[in-house]
Amino acid sequence: MSNKIETIYAAIGIRVRFIREAIGMTQEDLAKAIGQTRTTLVNFENGKQRCMLHNIEAMAKALNTTPKHLLRGLWT
């Protein structure tokens, strides 16, 4: 995986964690909402695991936002 791609996954994870914490949702709650384990969500949030597009869509829905918001500004 290229360094730029790794940076993008880390940025998505940071944004997901920020929104999740801002709305008072636990990792366990978000993991259940997207049909993943808490460990997988931790890996997503830390940029250690790639997020498939359907997971980004599910996270956005669970966080009451849009995939566009989660991905905004990540590519130049």
Distance bins in CASP14 RR format, pairs under 12 A and 6 or more apart:
PFRMAT RR
TARGET T0000
AUTHOR 0000-0000-0000
RMODE 2
METHOD distances of the structure
MODEL  1
1 7 0 0 0 0 0 1 0 0 0 0 0
1 8 0 0 0 0 1 0 0 0 0 0 0
1 9 0 0 0 0 1 0 0 0 0 0 0
1 10 0 0 0 0 0 1 0 0 0 0 0
1 47 0 0 0 0 0 1 0 0 0 0 0
1 48 0 0 0 0 0 1 0 0 0 0 0
1 49 0 0 0 0 0 1 0 0 0 0 0
1 50 1 0 0 1 0 0 0 0 0 0 0
2 8 0 0 0 0 1 0 0 0 0 0 0
2 9 0 0 0 0 0 1 0 0 0 0 0
3 9 0 0 0 0 0 1 0 0 0 0 0
3 10 0 0 0 0 0 1 0 0 0 0 0
4 10 0 0 0 0 0 1 0 0 0 0 0
4 11 0 0 0 0 0 1 0 0 0 0 0
4 74 0 0 0 0 1 0 0 0 0 0 0
4 75 0 0 0 0 1 0 0 0 0 0 0
4 76 0 0 0 0 1 0 0 0 0 0 0
5 11 0 0 0 0 0 1 0 0 0 0 0
5 12 0 0 0 0 0 1 0 0 0 0 0
5 47 0 0 0 0 0 1 0 0 0 0 0
5 50 0 0 0 0 1 0 0 0 0 0 0
5 51 0 0 0 0 0 1 0 0 0 0 0
5 74 0 0 0 0 0 1 0 0 0 0 0
5 75 0 0 0 0 0 1 0 0 0 0 0
6 12 0 0 0 0 0 1 0 0 0 0 0
6 13 0 0 0 0 0 1 0 0 0 0 0
6 46 0 0 0 0 0 1 0 0 0 0 0
6 47 1 0 0 1 0 0 0 0 0 0 0
6 48 0 0 0 0 1 0 0 0 0 0 0
6 49 0 0 0 0 0 1 0 0 0 0 0
6 50 0 0 0 0 1 0 0 0 0 0 0
7 13 0 0 0 0 0 1 0 0 0 0 0
7 14 0 0 0 0 0 1 0 0 0 0 0
7 47 0 0 0 0 1 0 0 0 0 0 0
7 73 0 0 0 0 0 1 0 0 0 0 0
7 74 0 0 0 0 1 0 0 0 0 0 0
7 75 0 0 0 0 0 1 0 0 0 0 0
7 76 0 0 0 0 0 1 0 0 0 0 0
8 14 0 0 0 0 0 1 0 0 0 0 0
8 15 0 0 0 0 0 1 0 0 0 0 0
8 47 0 0 0 0 1 0 0 0 0 0 0
8 50 0 0 0 0 1 0 0 0 0 0 0
8 51 0 0 0 0 1 0 0 0 0 0 0
8 56 0 0 0 0 0 1 0 0 0 0 0
8 70 0 0 0 0 0 1 0 0 0 0 0
8 71 0 0 0 0 1 0 0 0 0 0 0
8 72 0 0 0 0 0 1 0 0 0 0 0
8 73 0 0 0 0 1 0 0 0 0 0 0
8 74 1 0 1 0 0 0 0 0 0 0 0
8 75 1 0 0 1 0 0 0 0 0 0 0
8 76 0 0 0 0 0 1 0 0 0 0 0
9 15 0 0 0 0 0 1 0 0 0 0 0
9 16 0 0 0 0 0 1 0 0 0 0 0
9 43 0 0 0 0 1 0 0 0 0 0 0
9 44 0 0 0 0 1 0 0 0 0 0 0
9 45 0 0 0 0 0 1 0 0 0 0 0
9 46 0 0 0 0 1 0 0 0 0 0 0
9 47 1 0 1 0 0 0 0 0 0 0 0
9 48 0 0 0 0 1 0 0 0 0 0 0
9 49 1 0 0 1 0 0 0 0 0 0 0
9 50 1 0 0 1 0 0 0 0 0 0 0
9 51 1 0 0 1 0 0 0 0 0 0 0
9 52 0 0 0 0 0 1 0 0 0 0 0
9 55 0 0 0 0 0 1 0 0 0 0 0
9 56 0 0 0 0 0 1 0 0 0 0 0
9 70 0 0 0 0 0 1 0 0 0 0 0
9 71 0 0 0 0 0 1 0 0 0 0 0
9 74 0 0 0 0 1 0 0 0 0 0 0
10 16 0 0 0 0 0 1 0 0 0 0 0
10 17 0 0 0 0 0 1 0 0 0 0 0
10 43 0 0 0 0 0 1 0 0 0 0 0
10 44 0 0 0 0 0 1 0 0 0 0 0
10 45 0 0 0 0 1 0 0 0 0 0 0
10 46 1 0 0 1 0 0 0 0 0 0 0
10 47 1 0 1 0 0 0 0 0 0 0 0
10 48 0 0 0 0 1 0 0 0 0 0 0
10 49 0 0 0 0 0 1 0 0 0 0 0
10 50 0 0 0 0 0 1 0 0 0 0 0
10 51 0 0 0 0 0 1 0 0 0 0 0
10 74 0 0 0 0 0 1 0 0 0 0 0
11 17 0 0 0 0 0 1 0 0 0 0 0
11 18 0 0 0 0 0 1 0 0 0 0 0
11 44 0 0 0 0 0 1 0 0 0 0 0
11 45 0 0 0 0 0 1 0 0 0 0 0
11 46 0 0 0 0 0 1 0 0 0 0 0
11 47 0 0 0 0 1 0 0 0 0 0 0
11 51 0 0 0 0 0 1 0 0 0 0 0
11 70 0 0 0 0 1 0 0 0 0 0 0
11 71 0 0 0 0 1 0 0 0 0 0 0
11 72 0 0 0 0 0 1 0 0 0 0 0
11 73 0 0 0 0 1 0 0 0 0 0 0
11 74 1 0 1 0 0 0 0 0 0 0 0
11 75 0 0 0 0 0 1 0 0 0 0 0
11 76 0 0 0 0 0 1 0 0 0 0 0
12 18 0 0 0 0 0 1 0 0 0 0 0
12 19 0 0 0 0 0 1 0 0 0 0 0
12 43 0 0 0 0 0 1 0 0 0 0 0
12 44 1 0 0 1 0 0 0 0 0 0 0
12 45 0 0 0 0 1 0 0 0 0 0 0
12 46 0 0 0 0 0 1 0 0 0 0 0
12 47 1 0 0 1 0 0 0 0 0 0 0
12 48 0 0 0 0 0 1 0 0 0 0 0
12 49 0 0 0 0 0 1 0 0 0 0 0
12 50 0 0 0 0 1 0 0 0 0 0 0
12 51 1 0 1 0 0 0 0 0 0 0 0
12 52 0 0 0 0 0 1 0 0 0 0 0
12 53 0 0 0 0 0 1 0 0 0 0 0
12 55 0 0 0 0 1 0 0 0 0 0 0
12 56 1 0 0 1 0 0 0 0 0 0 0
12 59 0 0 0 0 1 0 0 0 0 0 0
12 60 0 0 0 0 0 1 0 0 0 0 0
12 63 0 0 0 0 0 1 0 0 0 0 0
12 67 0 0 0 0 0 1 0 0 0 0 0
12 69 0 0 0 0 0 1 0 0 0 0 0
12 70 1 0 0 1 0 0 0 0 0 0 0
12 71 1 0 0 1 0 0 0 0 0 0 0
12 72 0 0 0 0 0 1 0 0 0 0 0
12 73 0 0 0 0 0 1 0 0 0 0 0
12 74 1 0 0 1 0 0 0 0 0 0 0
12 75 0 0 0 0 0 1 0 0 0 0 0
13 19 0 0 0 0 1 0 0 0 0 0 0
13 20 0 0 0 0 1 0 0 0 0 0 0
13 21 0 0 0 0 0 1 0 0 0 0 0
13 27 0 0 0 0 0 1 0 0 0 0 0
13 30 0 0 0 0 0 1 0 0 0 0 0
13 41 0 0 0 0 1 0 0 0 0 0 0
13 42 0 0 0 0 0 1 0 0 0 0 0
13 43 0 0 0 0 1 0 0 0 0 0 0
13 44 1 0 1 0 0 0 0 0 0 0 0
13 45 1 0 1 0 0 0 0 0 0 0 0
13 46 1 0 0 1 0 0 0 0 0 0 0
13 47 1 0 1 0 0 0 0 0 0 0 0
13 48 0 0 0 0 1 0 0 0 0 0 0
13 49 0 0 0 0 1 0 0 0 0 0 0
13 50 0 0 0 0 0 1 0 0 0 0 0
13 51 1 0 0 1 0 0 0 0 0 0 0
13 55 0 0 0 0 0 1 0 0 0 0 0
13 56 0 0 0 0 1 0 0 0 0 0 0
13 59 0 0 0 0 1 0 0 0 0 0 0
13 63 0 0 0 0 0 1 0 0 0 0 0
13 70 0 0 0 0 1 0 0 0 0 0 0
13 71 0 0 0 0 0 1 0 0 0 0 0
13 74 0 0 0 0 0 1 0 0 0 0 0
14 20 0 0 0 0 0 1 0 0 0 0 0
14 21 0 0 0 0 0 1 0 0 0 0 0
14 44 0 0 0 0 0 1 0 0 0 0 0
14 45 1 0 0 1 0 0 0 0 0 0 0
14 46 0 0 0 0 1 0 0 0 0 0 0
14 47 0 0 0 0 1 0 0 0 0 0 0
14 70 0 0 0 0 0 1 0 0 0 0 0
14 74 0 0 0 0 0 1 0 0 0 0 0
15 21 0 0 0 0 0 1 0 0 0 0 0
15 22 0 0 0 0 0 1 0 0 0 0 0
15 44 0 0 0 0 0 1 0 0 0 0 0
15 45 0 0 0 0 1 0 0 0 0 0 0
15 47 0 0 0 0 0 1 0 0 0 0 0
15 51 0 0 0 0 0 1 0 0 0 0 0
15 56 0 0 0 0 0 1 0 0 0 0 0
15 59 0 0 0 0 1 0 0 0 0 0 0
15 60 0 0 0 0 0 1 0 0 0 0 0
15 63 0 0 0 0 1 0 0 0 0 0 0
15 65 0 0 0 0 1 0 0 0 0 0 0
15 66 0 0 0 0 0 1 0 0 0 0 0
15 67 0 0 0 0 0 1 0 0 0 0 0
15 68 0 0 0 0 0 1 0 0 0 0 0
15 69 0 0 0 0 1 0 0 0 0 0 0
15 70 1 0 1 0 0 0 0 0 0 0 0
15 71 0 0 0 0 1 0 0 0 0 0 0
15 72 0 0 0 0 1 0 0 0 0 0 0
15 73 0 0 0 0 1 0 0 0 0 0 0
15 74 0 0 0 0 1 0 0 0 0 0 0
16 22 0 0 0 0 0 1 0 0 0 0 0
16 23 0 0 0 0 0 1 0 0 0 0 0
16 25 0 0 0 0 0 1 0 0 0 0 0
16 27 0 0 0 0 0 1 0 0 0 0 0
16 30 1 0 0 1 0 0 0 0 0 0 0
16 31 0 0 0 0 0 1 0 0 0 0 0
16 33 0 0 0 0 0 1 0 0 0 0 0
16 34 0 0 0 0 1 0 0 0 0 0 0
16 36 0 0 0 0 0 1 0 0 0 0 0
16 41 0 0 0 0 1 0 0 0 0 0 0
16 42 0 0 0 0 0 1 0 0 0 0 0
16 43 0 0 0 0 0 1 0 0 0 0 0
16 44 1 0 0 1 0 0 0 0 0 0 0
16 45 1 0 1 0 0 0 0 0 0 0 0
16 46 0 0 0 0 0 1 0 0 0 0 0
16 47 0 0 0 0 1 0 0 0 0 0 0
16 49 0 0 0 0 0 1 0 0 0 0 0
16 51 0 0 0 0 1 0 0 0 0 0 0
16 55 0 0 0 0 1 0 0 0 0 0 0
16 56 0 0 0 0 1 0 0 0 0 0 0
16 58 0 0 0 0 0 1 0 0 0 0 0
16 59 1 0 1 0 0 0 0 0 0 0 0
16 60 0 0 0 0 1 0 0 0 0 0 0
16 62 0 0 0 0 1 0 0 0 0 0 0
16 63 1 0 0 1 0 0 0 0 0 0 0
16 65 0 0 0 0 1 0 0 0 0 0 0
16 67 0 0 0 0 0 1 0 0 0 0 0
16 69 0 0 0 0 0 1 0 0 0 0 0
16 70 1 0 0 1 0 0 0 0 0 0 0
16 71 0 0 0 0 0 1 0 0 0 0 0
17 23 0 0 0 0 0 1 0 0 0 0 0
17 24 0 0 0 0 0 1 0 0 0 0 0
17 25 0 0 0 0 0 1 0 0 0 0 0
17 26 0 0 0 0 0 1 0 0 0 0 0
17 27 0 0 0 0 1 0 0 0 0 0 0
17 30 0 0 0 0 1 0 0 0 0 0 0
17 41 0 0 0 0 1 0 0 0 0 0 0
17 42 0 0 0 0 1 0 0 0 0 0 0
17 43 0 0 0 0 0 1 0 0 0 0 0
17 44 0 0 0 0 1 0 0 0 0 0 0
17 45 1 0 1 0 0 0 0 0 0 0 0
17 46 0 0 0 0 1 0 0 0 0 0 0
17 47 0 0 0 0 1 0 0 0 0 0 0
17 59 0 0 0 0 0 1 0 0 0 0 0
17 63 0 0 0 0 0 1 0 0 0 0 0
17 70 0 0 0 0 0 1 0 0 0 0 0
18 24 0 0 0 0 0 1 0 0 0 0 0
18 25 0 0 0 0 0 1 0 0 0 0 0
18 45 0 0 0 0 1 0 0 0 0 0 0
18 63 0 0 0 0 1 0 0 0 0 0 0
18 65 0 0 0 0 0 1 0 0 0 0 0
18 69 0 0 0 0 0 1 0 0 0 0 0
18 70 0 0 0 0 0 1 0 0 0 0 0
19 25 0 0 0 0 1 0 0 0 0 0 0
19 30 0 0 0 0 1 0 0 0 0 0 0
19 45 0 0 0 0 0 1 0 0 0 0 0
19 59 0 0 0 0 1 0 0 0 0 0 0
19 60 0 0 0 0 1 0 0 0 0 0 0
19 62 0 0 0 0 1 0 0 0 0 0 0
19 63 1 0 1 0 0 0 0 0 0 0 0
19 64 0 0 0 0 1 0 0 0 0 0 0
19 65 1 0 0 1 0 0 0 0 0 0 0
19 66 0 0 0 0 0 1 0 0 0 0 0
19 69 0 0 0 0 1 0 0 0 0 0 0
19 70 1 0 0 1 0 0 0 0 0 0 0
20 26 1 0 0 1 0 0 0 0 0 0 0
20 27 1 0 0 1 0 0 0 0 0 0 0
20 28 0 0 0 0 0 1 0 0 0 0 0
20 29 0 0 0 0 1 0 0 0 0 0 0
20 30 1 0 1 0 0 0 0 0 0 0 0
20 31 0 0 0 0 0 1 0 0 0 0 0
20 33 0 0 0 0 0 1 0 0 0 0 0
20 34 0 0 0 0 0 1 0 0 0 0 0
20 38 0 0 0 0 0 1 0 0 0 0 0
20 41 0 0 0 0 1 0 0 0 0 0 0
20 42 0 0 0 0 0 1 0 0 0 0 0
20 44 0 0 0 0 0 1 0 0 0 0 0
20 45 1 0 0 1 0 0 0 0 0 0 0
20 59 0 0 0 0 1 0 0 0 0 0 0
20 60 0 0 0 0 0 1 0 0 0 0 0
20 62 0 0 0 0 1 0 0 0 0 0 0
20 63 1 0 0 1 0 0 0 0 0 0 0
20 64 0 0 0 0 0 1 0 0 0 0 0
20 65 0 0 0 0 0 1 0 0 0 0 0
20 70 0 0 0 0 0 1 0 0 0 0 0
21 27 0 0 0 0 1 0 0 0 0 0 0
21 29 0 0 0 0 0 1 0 0 0 0 0
21 30 0 0 0 0 0 1 0 0 0 0 0
21 45 0 0 0 0 1 0 0 0 0 0 0
21 63 0 0 0 0 0 1 0 0 0 0 0
22 63 0 0 0 0 1 0 0 0 0 0 0
22 64 0 0 0 0 0 1 0 0 0 0 0
22 65 0 0 0 0 0 1 0 0 0 0 0
23 29 0 0 0 0 1 0 0 0 0 0 0
23 30 0 0 0 0 1 0 0 0 0 0 0
23 33 0 0 0 0 0 1 0 0 0 0 0
23 62 0 0 0 0 1 0 0 0 0 0 0
23 63 1 0 0 1 0 0 0 0 0 0 0
23 64 1 0 0 1 0 0 0 0 0 0 0
23 65 0 0 0 0 1 0 0 0 0 0 0
24 30 0 0 0 0 1 0 0 0 0 0 0
24 63 0 0 0 0 0 1 0 0 0 0 0
24 64 0 0 0 0 0 1 0 0 0 0 0
25 31 0 0 0 0 0 1 0 0 0 0 0
25 32 0 0 0 0 0 1 0 0 0 0 0
25 33 0 0 0 0 1 0 0 0 0 0 0
25 34 0 0 0 0 0 1 0 0 0 0 0
25 41 0 0 0 0 0 1 0 0 0 0 0
25 45 0 0 0 0 0 1 0 0 0 0 0
25 59 0 0 0 0 0 1 0 0 0 0 0
25 62 1 0 0 1 0 0 0 0 0 0 0
25 63 1 0 0 1 0 0 0 0 0 0 0
25 64 0 0 0 0 1 0 0 0 0 0 0
25 65 0 0 0 0 0 1 0 0 0 0 0
26 32 0 0 0 0 1 0 0 0 0 0 0
26 33 0 0 0 0 0 1 0 0 0 0 0
26 38 0 0 0 0 1 0 0 0 0 0 0
26 41 0 0 0 0 1 0 0 0 0 0 0
26 42 0 0 0 0 0 1 0 0 0 0 0
26 62 0 0 0 0 0 1 0 0 0 0 0
27 33 0 0 0 0 0 1 0 0 0 0 0
27 34 0 0 0 0 0 1 0 0 0 0 0
27 36 0 0 0 0 0 1 0 0 0 0 0
27 37 0 0 0 0 1 0 0 0 0 0 0
27 38 1 0 1 0 0 0 0 0 0 0 0
27 39 0 0 0 0 1 0 0 0 0 0 0
27 40 0 0 0 0 1 0 0 0 0 0 0
27 41 1 0 1 0 0 0 0 0 0 0 0
27 42 1 0 0 1 0 0 0 0 0 0 0
27 43 0 0 0 0 0 1 0 0 0 0 0
27 44 0 0 0 0 1 0 0 0 0 0 0
27 45 1 0 0 1 0 0 0 0 0 0 0
27 46 0 0 0 0 0 1 0 0 0 0 0
27 59 0 0 0 0 0 1 0 0 0 0 0
27 62 0 0 0 0 0 1 0 0 0 0 0
28 34 0 0 0 0 0 1 0 0 0 0 0
28 35 0 0 0 0 0 1 0 0 0 0 0
28 36 0 0 0 0 0 1 0 0 0 0 0
28 37 0 0 0 0 1 0 0 0 0 0 0
28 38 1 0 1 0 0 0 0 0 0 0 0
28 39 0 0 0 0 0 1 0 0 0 0 0
28 40 0 0 0 0 0 1 0 0 0 0 0
28 41 0 0 0 0 1 0 0 0 0 0 0
28 42 0 0 0 0 0 1 0 0 0 0 0
29 35 0 0 0 0 0 1 0 0 0 0 0
29 36 0 0 0 0 0 1 0 0 0 0 0
29 38 0 0 0 0 1 0 0 0 0 0 0
29 41 0 0 0 0 1 0 0 0 0 0 0
29 59 0 0 0 0 0 1 0 0 0 0 0
29 62 0 0 0 0 1 0 0 0 0 0 0
29 63 0 0 0 0 0 1 0 0 0 0 0
30 36 0 0 0 0 1 0 0 0 0 0 0
30 37 0 0 0 0 0 1 0 0 0 0 0
30 38 0 0 0 0 1 0 0 0 0 0 0
30 40 0 0 0 0 0 1 0 0 0 0 0
30 41 1 0 1 0 0 0 0 0 0 0 0
30 42 0 0 0 0 0 1 0 0 0 0 0
30 44 0 0 0 0 1 0 0 0 0 0 0
30 45 0 0 0 0 1 0 0 0 0 0 0
30 55 0 0 0 0 0 1 0 0 0 0 0
30 58 0 0 0 0 1 0 0 0 0 0 0
30 59 1 0 0 1 0 0 0 0 0 0 0
30 60 0 0 0 0 0 1 0 0 0 0 0
30 61 0 0 0 0 0 1 0 0 0 0 0
30 62 1 0 1 0 0 0 0 0 0 0 0
30 63 1 0 0 1 0 0 0 0 0 0 0
30 64 0 0 0 0 0 1 0 0 0 0 0
31 37 1 0 1 0 0 0 0 0 0 0 0
31 38 1 0 1 0 0 0 0 0 0 0 0
31 39 0 0 0 0 1 0 0 0 0 0 0
31 40 1 0 0 1 0 0 0 0 0 0 0
31 41 1 0 1 0 0 0 0 0 0 0 0
31 42 0 0 0 0 1 0 0 0 0 0 0
31 43 0 0 0 0 0 1 0 0 0 0 0
31 44 0 0 0 0 1 0 0 0 0 0 0
31 45 0 0 0 0 0 1 0 0 0 0 0
31 55 0 0 0 0 0 1 0 0 0 0 0
31 58 0 0 0 0 0 1 0 0 0 0 0
31 59 0 0 0 0 1 0 0 0 0 0 0
31 62 0 0 0 0 1 0 0 0 0 0 0
32 38 0 0 0 0 1 0 0 0 0 0 0
32 40 0 0 0 0 0 1 0 0 0 0 0
32 41 0 0 0 0 1 0 0 0 0 0 0
32 58 0 0 0 0 0 1 0 0 0 0 0
32 59 0 0 0 0 0 1 0 0 0 0 0
32 62 0 0 0 0 1 0 0 0 0 0 0
33 41 0 0 0 0 1 0 0 0 0 0 0
33 55 0 0 0 0 0 1 0 0 0 0 0
33 57 0 0 0 0 0 1 0 0 0 0 0
33 58 1 0 0 1 0 0 0 0 0 0 0
33 59 0 0 0 0 1 0 0 0 0 0 0
33 60 0 0 0 0 0 1 0 0 0 0 0
33 61 1 0 0 1 0 0 0 0 0 0 0
33 62 1 1 0 0 0 0 0 0 0 0 0
33 63 0 0 0 0 1 0 0 0 0 0 0
33 64 0 0 0 0 0 1 0 0 0 0 0
34 40 0 0 0 0 1 0 0 0 0 0 0
34 41 1 0 0 1 0 0 0 0 0 0 0
34 44 0 0 0 0 1 0 0 0 0 0 0
34 45 0 0 0 0 0 1 0 0 0 0 0
34 51 0 0 0 0 1 0 0 0 0 0 0
34 52 0 0 0 0 0 1 0 0 0 0 0
34 54 0 0 0 0 1 0 0 0 0 0 0
34 55 1 0 0 1 0 0 0 0 0 0 0
34 56 0 0 0 0 1 0 0 0 0 0 0
34 57 0 0 0 0 1 0 0 0 0 0 0
34 58 1 0 1 0 0 0 0 0 0 0 0
34 59 1 0 1 0 0 0 0 0 0 0 0
34 60 0 0 0 0 1 0 0 0 0 0 0
34 61 0 0 0 0 1 0 0 0 0 0 0
34 62 1 0 1 0 0 0 0 0 0 0 0
34 63 0 0 0 0 1 0 0 0 0 0 0
35 41 0 0 0 0 1 0 0 0 0 0 0
35 44 0 0 0 0 0 1 0 0 0 0 0
35 54 0 0 0 0 0 1 0 0 0 0 0
35 55 0 0 0 0 1 0 0 0 0 0 0
35 58 1 0 0 1 0 0 0 0 0 0 0
35 59 0 0 0 0 0 1 0 0 0 0 0
35 61 0 0 0 0 0 1 0 0 0 0 0
35 62 0 0 0 0 1 0 0 0 0 0 0
36 42 0 0 0 0 0 1 0 0 0 0 0
36 43 0 0 0 0 1 0 0 0 0 0 0
36 44 1 0 0 1 0 0 0 0 0 0 0
36 45 0 0 0 0 0 1 0 0 0 0 0
36 49 0 0 0 0 1 0 0 0 0 0 0
36 51 0 0 0 0 1 0 0 0 0 0 0
36 52 0 0 0 0 0 1 0 0 0 0 0
36 54 0 0 0 0 0 1 0 0 0 0 0
36 55 1 0 0 1 0 0 0 0 0 0 0
36 56 0 0 0 0 0 1 0 0 0 0 0
36 58 0 0 0 0 1 0 0 0 0 0 0
36 59 0 0 0 0 1 0 0 0 0 0 0
36 62 0 0 0 0 0 1 0 0 0 0 0
37 43 0 0 0 0 1 0 0 0 0 0 0
37 44 0 0 0 0 0 1 0 0 0 0 0
37 49 0 0 0 0 0 1 0 0 0 0 0
38 44 0 0 0 0 0 1 0 0 0 0 0
38 45 0 0 0 0 0 1 0 0 0 0 0
39 45 0 0 0 0 0 1 0 0 0 0 0
39 46 0 0 0 0 0 1 0 0 0 0 0
39 48 0 0 0 0 0 1 0 0 0 0 0
39 49 0 0 0 0 1 0 0 0 0 0 0
40 46 0 0 0 0 0 1 0 0 0 0 0
40 47 0 0 0 0 0 1 0 0 0 0 0
40 48 0 0 0 0 1 0 0 0 0 0 0
40 49 1 0 0 1 0 0 0 0 0 0 0
40 50 0 0 0 0 0 1 0 0 0 0 0
40 51 0 0 0 0 1 0 0 0 0 0 0
40 52 0 0 0 0 0 1 0 0 0 0 0
40 55 0 0 0 0 1 0 0 0 0 0 0
40 58 0 0 0 0 0 1 0 0 0 0 0
40 59 0 0 0 0 0 1 0 0 0 0 0
41 47 0 0 0 0 0 1 0 0 0 0 0
41 48 0 0 0 0 0 1 0 0 0 0 0
41 49 0 0 0 0 1 0 0 0 0 0 0
41 51 0 0 0 0 0 1 0 0 0 0 0
41 55 0 0 0 0 1 0 0 0 0 0 0
41 58 0 0 0 0 0 1 0 0 0 0 0
41 59 0 0 0 0 1 0 0 0 0 0 0
41 62 0 0 0 0 0 1 0 0 0 0 0
41 63 0 0 0 0 0 1 0 0 0 0 0
42 48 0 0 0 0 1 0 0 0 0 0 0
42 49 0 0 0 0 1 0 0 0 0 0 0
43 49 1 1 0 0 0 0 0 0 0 0 0
43 50 0 0 0 0 1 0 0 0 0 0 0
43 51 0 0 0 0 1 0 0 0 0 0 0
43 55 0 0 0 0 0 1 0 0 0 0 0
44 50 0 0 0 0 1 0 0 0 0 0 0
44 51 1 0 1 0 0 0 0 0 0 0 0
44 52 0 0 0 0 1 0 0 0 0 0 0
44 55 1 0 0 1 0 0 0 0 0 0 0
44 56 0 0 0 0 1 0 0 0 0 0 0
44 58 0 0 0 0 0 1 0 0 0 0 0
44 59 1 0 0 1 0 0 0 0 0 0 0
44 70 0 0 0 0 0 1 0 0 0 0 0
45 51 0 0 0 0 1 0 0 0 0 0 0
45 55 0 0 0 0 0 1 0 0 0 0 0
45 59 0 0 0 0 1 0 0 0 0 0 0
45 63 0 0 0 0 0 1 0 0 0 0 0
45 70 0 0 0 0 0 1 0 0 0 0 0
49 55 0 0 0 0 1 0 0 0 0 0 0
50 56 0 0 0 0 0 1 0 0 0 0 0
51 57 0 0 0 0 1 0 0 0 0 0 0
51 58 0 0 0 0 1 0 0 0 0 0 0
51 59 1 0 0 1 0 0 0 0 0 0 0
51 60 0 0 0 0 0 1 0 0 0 0 0
51 67 0 0 0 0 0 1 0 0 0 0 0
51 70 0 0 0 0 1 0 0 0 0 0 0
51 71 0 0 0 0 1 0 0 0 0 0 0
51 74 0 0 0 0 0 1 0 0 0 0 0
52 58 0 0 0 0 1 0 0 0 0 0 0
52 59 0 0 0 0 0 1 0 0 0 0 0
52 67 0 0 0 0 0 1 0 0 0 0 0
53 59 0 0 0 0 0 1 0 0 0 0 0
53 60 0 0 0 0 0 1 0 0 0 0 0
53 67 1 0 0 1 0 0 0 0 0 0 0
53 70 0 0 0 0 0 1 0 0 0 0 0
53 71 0 0 0 0 1 0 0 0 0 0 0
54 60 0 0 0 0 0 1 0 0 0 0 0
54 61 0 0 0 0 0 1 0 0 0 0 0
54 67 0 0 0 0 1 0 0 0 0 0 0
55 61 0 0 0 0 0 1 0 0 0 0 0
55 62 0 0 0 0 0 1 0 0 0 0 0
55 67 0 0 0 0 0 1 0 0 0 0 0
55 70 0 0 0 0 0 1 0 0 0 0 0
56 62 0 0 0 0 0 1 0 0 0 0 0
56 63 0 0 0 0 0 1 0 0 0 0 0
56 65 0 0 0 0 0 1 0 0 0 0 0
56 66 0 0 0 0 1 0 0 0 0 0 0
56 67 1 0 1 0 0 0 0 0 0 0 0
56 68 0 0 0 0 0 1 0 0 0 0 0
56 69 0 0 0 0 0 1 0 0 0 0 0
56 70 1 0 1 0 0 0 0 0 0 0 0
56 71 1 0 0 1 0 0 0 0 0 0 0
56 72 0 0 0 0 0 1 0 0 0 0 0
56 74 0 0 0 0 0 1 0 0 0 0 0
57 63 0 0 0 0 0 1 0 0 0 0 0
57 65 0 0 0 0 0 1 0 0 0 0 0
57 66 0 0 0 0 1 0 0 0 0 0 0
57 67 1 0 1 0 0 0 0 0 0 0 0
57 68 0 0 0 0 0 1 0 0 0 0 0
57 69 0 0 0 0 0 1 0 0 0 0 0
57 70 0 0 0 0 1 0 0 0 0 0 0
57 71 0 0 0 0 0 1 0 0 0 0 0
58 65 0 0 0 0 0 1 0 0 0 0 0
58 67 0 0 0 0 1 0 0 0 0 0 0
58 70 0 0 0 0 0 1 0 0 0 0 0
59 65 0 0 0 0 1 0 0 0 0 0 0
59 66 0 0 0 0 0 1 0 0 0 0 0
59 67 0 0 0 0 1 0 0 0 0 0 0
59 69 0 0 0 0 0 1 0 0 0 0 0
59 70 1 0 0 1 0 0 0 0 0 0 0
59 71 0 0 0 0 0 1 0 0 0 0 0
60 66 1 0 1 0 0 0 0 0 0 0 0
60 67 1 0 1 0 0 0 0 0 0 0 0
60 68 0 0 0 0 1 0 0 0 0 0 0
60 69 1 0 0 1 0 0 0 0 0 0 0
60 70 1 0 1 0 0 0 0 0 0 0 0
60 71 0 0 0 0 1 0 0 0 0 0 0
60 72 0 0 0 0 0 1 0 0 0 0 0
61 67 0 0 0 0 1 0 0 0 0 0 0
61 69 0 0 0 0 0 1 0 0 0 0 0
61 70 0 0 0 0 0 1 0 0 0 0 0
62 70 0 0 0 0 0 1 0 0 0 0 0
63 69 0 0 0 0 1 0 0 0 0 0 0
63 70 1 0 0 1 0 0 0 0 0 0 0
64 70 0 0 0 0 0 1 0 0 0 0 0
65 71 0 0 0 0 0 1 0 0 0 0 0
65 72 0 0 0 0 0 1 0 0 0 0 0
66 72 0 0 0 0 1 0 0 0 0 0 0
67 74 0 0 0 0 0 1 0 0 0 0 0
68 74 0 0 0 0 0 1 0 0 0 0 0
END
